Structure formats: structure tokens, C-alpha cells
Amino acid sequence: MNIKHREIYDFYHNYIGEKCCYTNFYQRVVISNIPIERAILPQALIRRKERSPARKFREEYKGEKIGLQSFLNRLQVYKLSFEEAINPNRLKKNTTHINKNPYLIKKTHAKVEGQISFIDITLKPEEASVFRAEYEKLLAQLQYQLEFCEIPSDVPIITEKIKQLKEEIRVFNLYN
């Protein structure tokens, strides 16, 4: 018998007090890596980890409350206080979802046309030519980035930027 297993065996059989069956004790110590002192206790008395303050608050809260996952989500994502997060009547309209990348549009949602920035006054031909030259530089720079892009996840972002810039140029040319 291995020394470690012998120690486990001796500890179990020399322990005085309420304890679980040897098979459960052995599995808790060897497989789950629970300390021997806690592993020997019956199931009702053992906890693998200490409860987080959020879980403790939710368990001790008296009154109407939402589900555990929704509560934890409100704490982590929306950064609400415990009292605000546990309230089931809290309106969801107060929070808005912000996409991590505004250039990518999810296929499951309807495409929302963003505001197109353009100059709404008619410029003199000399002034308009300055803007056209800048637009051409920006477009050339984006196309260069797309051509030599090494990160595959950046390709759709750059492509979307190019589409938006072409739309801006089209609108600019309509008015100037």
C-alpha cells in the first residue's frame, strides 16, 4: 500500500466523530483534492469552496429576488450594487448593450444604418478638392491595411470601414 493511501486509511479509521463512508472520503481526498479534515465530514457539512459575498447576500436576502445566474450577471456585467441587482422589478431599459466592435454587425439582428457624416453645405470647388484628396488618402490607407492585414479577425473590420468611407464619399459627392 502506498504511503499516502496508508495515511488516508489510518486517518479515516482513527477519526472519532461523525464521518462519511470511506469511499466518499477517499474520492474527496484523492480526486477532488479536498483537505482531509473537511473531506471526512458528512455531505451536509462539507463545502468545496467558501461562498462568495454575492451568493451569501442572495441566500440571506429576505424578500422577492431573481434567479442566481441573473443576479450574478447583473453584478458582473452591469456593475450594479447587490440591492439593485436582486430586485426582480428593476427595469431593463436603464441599461443598453454596447457592441465590443461597432464595425461588425451581427447577422441575427436587422442592419441598423449608422449616421453618415457628411458636410451639408456646398463648398467651393477648391475646398471640395481638398476634402476629396483627404478621402482618397484615407481610402488608399484602408485598402493598404486590408491588403497587408496579417490578423484574420481584422479583415471584416477593415472591410466595414472601407464600405462606410465609400458611402461617405458618395454622399459628399452628391452635395459637392
Residue frames relative to the residue before (quaternion, step in Angstrom):
aa qw qx qy qz dx dy dz
M 1.0000 0.0000 0.0000 0.0000 0.00 0.00 0.00
N 0.5159 -0.6525 0.4725 0.2912 3.55 -0.98 0.93
I 0.6019 -0.5880 0.3955 0.3681 3.60 -1.11 0.67
K 0.6541 0.5140 -0.3190 0.4542 3.57 0.93 -0.89
H 0.6722 0.4879 -0.2977 0.4706 3.57 0.92 -0.89
R 0.6214 0.5372 -0.3358 0.4610 3.58 1.09 -0.68
E 0.6356 0.5203 -0.3223 0.4705 3.58 1.04 -0.80
I 0.6398 0.5165 -0.3199 0.4707 3.56 0.98 -0.84
Y 0.6564 0.5184 -0.3005 0.4584 3.56 0.92 -0.94
D 0.6849 0.4825 -0.2893 0.4631 3.59 0.85 -0.96
F 0.6427 0.5227 -0.3337 0.4499 3.57 0.93 -0.86
Y 0.6591 0.5171 -0.3160 0.4454 3.59 0.89 -0.90
H 0.7519 0.4162 -0.2342 0.4546 3.58 0.76 -1.01
N 0.6809 0.4514 -0.3031 0.4906 3.63 1.16 -0.32
Y 0.5114 0.6564 -0.4164 0.3663 3.59 1.26 -0.20
I 0.1744 -0.7679 0.6096 0.0915 3.55 -0.92 0.95
G 0.6308 0.4982 -0.3966 0.4433 3.54 -0.74 1.05
E 0.7031 -0.4391 0.3389 0.4450 3.52 -1.35 -0.04
K 0.0812 0.8044 -0.5807 0.0955 3.58 -0.86 0.99
C 0.5257 -0.6163 0.4832 0.3321 3.55 -1.28 0.35
C 0.6664 -0.4739 0.3580 0.4508 3.59 -1.26 0.00
Y 0.6578 -0.5589 0.3418 0.3716 3.56 -1.17 0.62
T 0.6245 0.5552 -0.3431 0.4290 3.62 0.99 -0.80
N 0.6682 0.4845 -0.2962 0.4807 3.58 0.90 -0.92
F 0.6350 0.5385 -0.3181 0.4534 3.55 0.98 -0.91
Y 0.6713 0.5091 -0.2906 0.4536 3.57 0.87 -0.99
Q 0.6712 0.4966 -0.2934 0.4656 3.59 0.92 -0.91
R 0.6403 0.5269 -0.3273 0.4532 3.57 1.00 -0.78
V 0.6995 0.4643 -0.2738 0.4692 3.58 0.93 -0.89
V 0.7629 0.4031 -0.2164 0.4568 3.59 0.70 -1.08
I 0.7732 0.3637 -0.1952 0.4814 3.60 0.76 -1.00
S 0.7825 0.3525 -0.1797 0.4807 3.58 0.78 -1.02
N 0.3354 -0.7828 0.4653 0.2411 3.59 1.31 -0.15
I 0.3083 0.7221 -0.5433 0.2973 3.55 0.97 0.89
P 0.5452 -0.6257 0.4305 0.3547 3.61 -0.91 0.80
I 0.6328 -0.5848 0.3626 0.3550 3.56 -1.07 0.84
E 0.6573 0.5430 -0.3217 0.4119 3.59 0.91 -0.91
R 0.7194 0.3990 -0.2499 0.5106 3.60 1.06 -0.68
A 0.6209 0.5842 -0.3439 0.3935 3.59 1.07 -0.70
I 0.6635 0.5279 -0.3144 0.4268 3.59 1.07 -0.61
L 0.5555 0.6223 -0.3903 0.3897 3.59 1.19 -0.38
P 0.5794 -0.5713 0.4362 0.3843 3.61 -1.15 0.51
Q 0.7147 -0.4939 0.2916 0.4003 3.57 -1.22 0.54
A 0.6489 0.5422 -0.3307 0.4190 3.60 0.94 -0.81
L 0.7370 0.4325 -0.2272 0.4670 3.60 1.11 -0.61
I 0.6625 0.5140 -0.3106 0.4476 3.60 1.21 -0.27
R 0.0036 -0.7464 0.6655 0.0080 3.51 -1.17 0.76
R 0.4795 -0.6956 0.4548 0.2816 3.52 -0.86 0.93
K 0.7949 0.0582 -0.0076 0.6039 3.59 0.96 -0.89
E 0.5579 -0.5528 0.4842 0.3856 3.52 -1.29 0.30
R 0.5178 -0.6320 0.4778 0.3228 3.54 -1.11 0.66
S 0.4745 -0.6505 0.5078 0.3063 3.55 -1.08 0.73
P 0.6464 -0.5215 0.3695 0.4168 3.62 -1.16 0.39
A 0.6244 0.5435 -0.3437 0.4433 3.59 1.05 -0.70
R 0.6747 0.4812 -0.2990 0.4732 3.60 0.90 -0.88
K 0.6300 0.5272 -0.3350 0.4615 3.58 1.00 -0.81
F 0.6457 0.5205 -0.3215 0.4569 3.58 0.93 -0.90
R 0.6794 0.4955 -0.2989 0.4513 3.59 0.87 -0.92
E 0.6570 0.5078 -0.3148 0.4597 3.61 0.98 -0.81
E 0.7327 0.4290 -0.2340 0.4737 3.59 0.96 -0.86
Y 0.5251 0.6573 -0.4085 0.3540 3.61 1.23 -0.32
K 0.2137 -0.7572 0.6070 0.1122 3.54 -0.89 1.00
G 0.6590 0.4786 -0.3672 0.4492 3.54 -0.79 0.97
E 0.7128 -0.4378 0.3300 0.4374 3.52 -1.35 -0.08
K 0.0536 0.8073 -0.5824 0.0786 3.56 -0.85 0.97
I 0.4967 -0.6488 0.4906 0.3028 3.55 -1.27 0.42
G 0.7012 -0.4564 0.3426 0.4274 3.57 -1.34 0.07
L 0.6699 -0.5395 0.3433 0.3773 3.54 -1.22 0.57
Q 0.6955 0.4771 -0.2969 0.4477 3.61 0.78 -0.96
S 0.6363 0.5129 -0.3306 0.4719 3.59 1.01 -0.75
F 0.6338 0.5380 -0.3153 0.4577 3.56 1.03 -0.85
L 0.6856 0.4720 -0.2823 0.4770 3.58 0.85 -0.97
N 0.6242 0.5420 -0.3328 0.4538 3.59 1.06 -0.75
R 0.6593 0.5030 -0.3112 0.4642 3.58 0.92 -0.86
L 0.6438 0.5202 -0.3247 0.4578 3.57 1.05 -0.71
Q 0.7505 0.4254 -0.2257 0.4525 3.56 0.80 -1.03
V 0.7474 0.4171 -0.2318 0.4623 3.59 0.78 -1.00
Y 0.8028 0.3056 -0.1426 0.4917 3.56 0.74 -1.07
K 0.3505 -0.7807 0.4609 0.2352 3.60 1.33 -0.01
L 0.2908 0.7581 -0.5266 0.2518 3.57 0.91 0.95
S 0.5476 -0.5722 0.4753 0.3833 3.56 -1.26 0.28
F 0.6899 -0.4714 0.3352 0.4353 3.59 -1.26 0.30
E 0.6815 0.5067 -0.2974 0.4365 3.59 0.87 -0.96
E 0.6692 0.4844 -0.3024 0.4755 3.60 0.99 -0.80
A 0.6901 0.5146 -0.2859 0.4210 3.57 0.93 -0.91
I 0.6992 0.4888 -0.2879 0.4351 3.61 1.00 -0.72
N 0.5552 0.6313 -0.3816 0.3842 3.58 1.22 -0.40
P 0.3264 -0.7751 0.5031 0.1988 3.65 -0.56 1.10
N 0.6713 0.5098 -0.3000 0.4466 3.61 1.18 -0.44
R 0.3977 0.7280 -0.4729 0.2971 3.57 1.26 0.06
L 0.4221 -0.7167 0.4933 0.2546 3.57 -0.82 0.95
K 0.3952 -0.7260 0.5149 0.2270 3.54 -0.96 0.87
K 0.5403 0.6516 -0.3974 0.3544 3.59 1.22 -0.29
N 0.5610 0.6267 -0.3861 0.3788 3.59 1.20 -0.38
T 0.7443 0.3387 -0.2013 0.5393 3.57 1.14 -0.51
T 0.1597 -0.7773 0.6019 0.0891 3.55 -1.06 0.74
H 0.4319 -0.6878 0.5227 0.2593 3.52 -1.09 0.75
I 0.1257 -0.7815 0.6086 0.0552 3.56 -0.86 0.99
N 0.3960 -0.7088 0.5289 0.2471 3.56 -0.73 1.04
K 0.5300 -0.6305 0.4597 0.3319 3.55 -1.06 0.74
N 0.7887 0.1477 -0.0729 0.5923 3.55 1.03 -0.74
P 0.3039 -0.8023 0.4799 0.1837 3.62 -0.30 1.17
Y 0.6148 0.5714 -0.3586 0.4087 3.61 1.18 -0.33
L 0.6760 0.4492 -0.2979 0.5025 3.58 1.18 -0.45
I 0.1602 -0.7742 0.6082 0.0716 3.54 -0.90 0.97
K 0.4204 -0.7082 0.5025 0.2629 3.55 -0.75 1.03
K 0.4982 -0.6805 0.4544 0.2866 3.56 -0.97 0.88
T 0.6304 0.5597 -0.3422 0.4150 3.58 1.12 -0.58
H 0.7031 0.4281 -0.2628 0.5033 3.60 1.16 -0.48
A 0.5616 -0.5769 0.4632 0.3706 3.53 -1.20 0.48
K 0.5014 -0.6602 0.4661 0.3091 3.53 -1.00 0.81
V 0.1775 -0.7741 0.6030 0.0752 3.53 -0.80 1.08
E 0.3608 -0.7362 0.5302 0.2160 3.52 -0.67 1.10
G 0.3416 -0.7421 0.5435 0.1930 3.55 -0.78 1.04
Q 0.6204 -0.5172 0.4117 0.4221 3.51 -1.25 0.21
I 0.2679 -0.7482 0.5868 0.1551 3.52 -0.90 0.95
S 0.2674 -0.7720 0.5537 0.1610 3.54 -0.63 1.08
F 0.1798 0.7646 -0.6020 0.1436 3.54 -0.76 1.02
I 0.4994 -0.6295 0.5019 0.3200 3.51 -1.25 0.38
D 0.2509 -0.8205 0.5014 0.1109 3.55 -0.57 1.16
I 0.6217 0.4826 -0.3747 0.4901 3.58 1.20 0.25
T 0.4759 -0.6598 0.4970 0.3020 3.53 -1.10 0.65
L 0.2510 -0.7848 0.5550 0.1147 3.53 -0.78 1.06
K 0.5666 -0.5395 0.4834 0.3927 3.50 -1.30 0.28
P 0.6495 -0.5465 0.3446 0.4009 3.61 -1.07 0.57
E 0.6402 0.5237 -0.3426 0.4456 3.62 1.01 -0.72
E 0.6643 0.4971 -0.3003 0.4705 3.56 0.99 -0.89
A 0.6522 0.5198 -0.3157 0.4525 3.57 0.96 -0.86
S 0.6345 0.5339 -0.3438 0.4406 3.59 1.01 -0.71
V 0.5966 0.5498 -0.3613 0.4597 3.62 1.12 -0.61
F 0.6741 0.4853 -0.2937 0.4730 3.58 0.93 -0.92
R 0.6341 0.5297 -0.3359 0.4522 3.58 0.99 -0.81
A 0.6421 0.5198 -0.3226 0.4620 3.59 0.99 -0.82
E 0.6534 0.5019 -0.3133 0.4722 3.60 0.98 -0.81
Y 0.6314 0.5239 -0.3287 0.4678 3.58 1.01 -0.82
E 0.6515 0.5130 -0.3162 0.4610 3.58 0.97 -0.84
K 0.6349 0.5228 -0.3277 0.4649 3.60 1.01 -0.78
L 0.6595 0.5068 -0.3055 0.4636 3.57 0.93 -0.94
L 0.6622 0.5059 -0.3026 0.4627 3.57 0.94 -0.91
A 0.6539 0.5042 -0.3129 0.4693 3.59 0.95 -0.85
Q 0.6431 0.5246 -0.3195 0.4574 3.57 1.01 -0.81
L 0.6702 0.4861 -0.3006 0.4735 3.60 0.93 -0.86
Q 0.6538 0.4996 -0.3219 0.4684 3.59 0.95 -0.77
Y 0.6136 0.5296 -0.3382 0.4782 3.59 1.09 -0.67
Q 0.6419 0.5149 -0.3181 0.4708 3.60 0.97 -0.87
L 0.6611 0.5084 -0.3059 0.4593 3.57 0.97 -0.87
E 0.6567 0.5304 -0.3077 0.4391 3.56 0.97 -0.87
F 0.7998 0.2707 -0.1272 0.5204 3.59 0.93 -0.87
C 0.3201 0.7597 -0.5041 0.2575 3.59 1.18 0.50
E 0.2322 -0.7975 0.5468 0.1053 3.58 -0.80 1.05
I 0.6830 0.4463 -0.2772 0.5074 3.58 1.20 -0.41
P 0.4069 -0.7523 0.4586 0.2412 3.62 -0.45 1.16
S 0.6524 0.5302 -0.3332 0.4270 3.61 1.02 -0.67
D 0.6337 0.5328 -0.3352 0.4496 3.62 1.21 -0.33
V 0.5068 0.6763 -0.4183 0.3328 3.62 1.18 -0.40
P 0.6961 0.4455 -0.3192 0.4638 3.68 0.74 -0.83
I 0.6086 0.5560 -0.3549 0.4410 3.59 1.09 -0.64
I 0.6877 0.4700 -0.2815 0.4764 3.56 0.84 -0.98
T 0.6204 0.5419 -0.3387 0.4546 3.59 1.03 -0.79
E 0.6621 0.4999 -0.3012 0.4702 3.58 0.96 -0.87
K 0.6266 0.5254 -0.3353 0.4679 3.60 1.02 -0.74
I 0.6404 0.5214 -0.3233 0.4620 3.59 0.99 -0.84
K 0.6420 0.5199 -0.3261 0.4596 3.60 0.95 -0.85
Q 0.6677 0.4974 -0.3062 0.4614 3.57 0.92 -0.89
L 0.6539 0.5093 -0.3170 0.4610 3.58 0.96 -0.82
K 0.6407 0.5131 -0.3290 0.4669 3.61 0.98 -0.80
E 0.6342 0.5175 -0.3272 0.4722 3.58 1.06 -0.74
E 0.6305 0.5209 -0.3285 0.4725 3.60 1.01 -0.78
I 0.6499 0.5127 -0.3125 0.4660 3.58 0.96 -0.87
R 0.6378 0.5310 -0.3244 0.4538 3.58 0.98 -0.86
V 0.6790 0.4775 -0.2899 0.4764 3.58 0.89 -0.93
F 0.6264 0.5386 -0.3342 0.4538 3.59 1.00 -0.80
N 0.6791 0.4935 -0.2885 0.4604 3.57 0.96 -0.88
L 0.5844 0.5711 -0.3769 0.4361 3.61 1.15 -0.48
Y 0.7681 0.3765 -0.1860 0.4835 3.56 0.93 -0.90
N 0.7795 0.2567 -0.1466 0.5522 3.60 1.16 -0.39
